[in-house]
Amino acid sequence: MSTPEHFVLLAKYNADMNRNLYTAAERLPPGELTADRKAFFGSLAGTMNHLLAGDTIWLKRFATHPARFPALAAMDGMPQPGGLTHSFGDDLATLRRHREQLDAIISAWAPQITAADLAHGFEYRSTRGDVYRKHFGSVVAHFFNHQTHHRGQASTLLTQAGVDIGVTDLLLWVPDLEA
């Protein structure tokens, strides 16, 4: 099972990698962000929108955890996406603003998670309305894994368009042990 410290590391990794993703996307020629690349969410913009929708949906769910994480109070003012293909826009500046806002919330939230919070049972509804009850730690692990999975797809789309996102290995964010 993951530890609270592990999620702090993943929050930093995700924020840094999202910055790299958006910086790389700035180098695309006009029209390439929204070009249909036959990816699961169509275009790079579609993939980025899916990440924003998924993160927003999960963070709003996490805000209902009995711990009432203070950092997630910022989610109260955000509208609930209508689904996993919800569009936050198709221009990079608009997408980046929302991404940076979510990453700031995630980075503030991760250090607030305790081992007791992770062991807690967590009930939520899917976007179809199905009810699930799982260990909160497992759901948080899914949250970060989902980001990595789709960011990998976005990285592939950028590579296919001739833009290198740079090194993506989590290992570079893992601190070295003291000798």
DARA-V93010 format. One line per field, one symbol per residue. ss: DSSP state (H for helix, E for strand, L for the rest). psi: psi as a letter, one per 30 degrees, with the letter a starting at -180 (. if undefined). burial: # if it has 24 or more other ideal C-beta (glycine too) atoms within 12 Angstrom, else .. A space follows every 50 residues. Layout:
ss = ???
psi = ???
burial = ???
This chain:
ss = LLLHHHHHHHHHHHHHHHHHHHHHHLLLLLLLLLLLLLELLELHHHHHHH HHHHHHHHHHHHLLLLLLLHHHHHHHHLLLLLLLLLLLLLLHHHHHHHHH HHHHHHHHHHLLLLHHHHHLEEEEELLLLLEEEEEHHHHHHHHHHHHHHH HHHHHHHHHHLLLLLLLLLHHHHLLLLLL
psi = klleeefeeeeeeeeeeeeeeeeefffklkffegkjgglegdleeeeeee eeeeeeeeeeefffkffikefffffefkkkkfafgkkflgkeeeeeeeee eeeeeeeeeeffkleeeefkkkklklfffkkljlkeeeeeeeeeeeeeef eeeeeeeeefggkkfakgkeeffkkkkk.
burial = .#.#.#############.###.##..#...###..#.#.#.######## #############.#.#.#.##..#.....#..#.###...#..##.##. ##########.##...##.#.#.#...........##.######.###.# ########..#.#.#..#...........
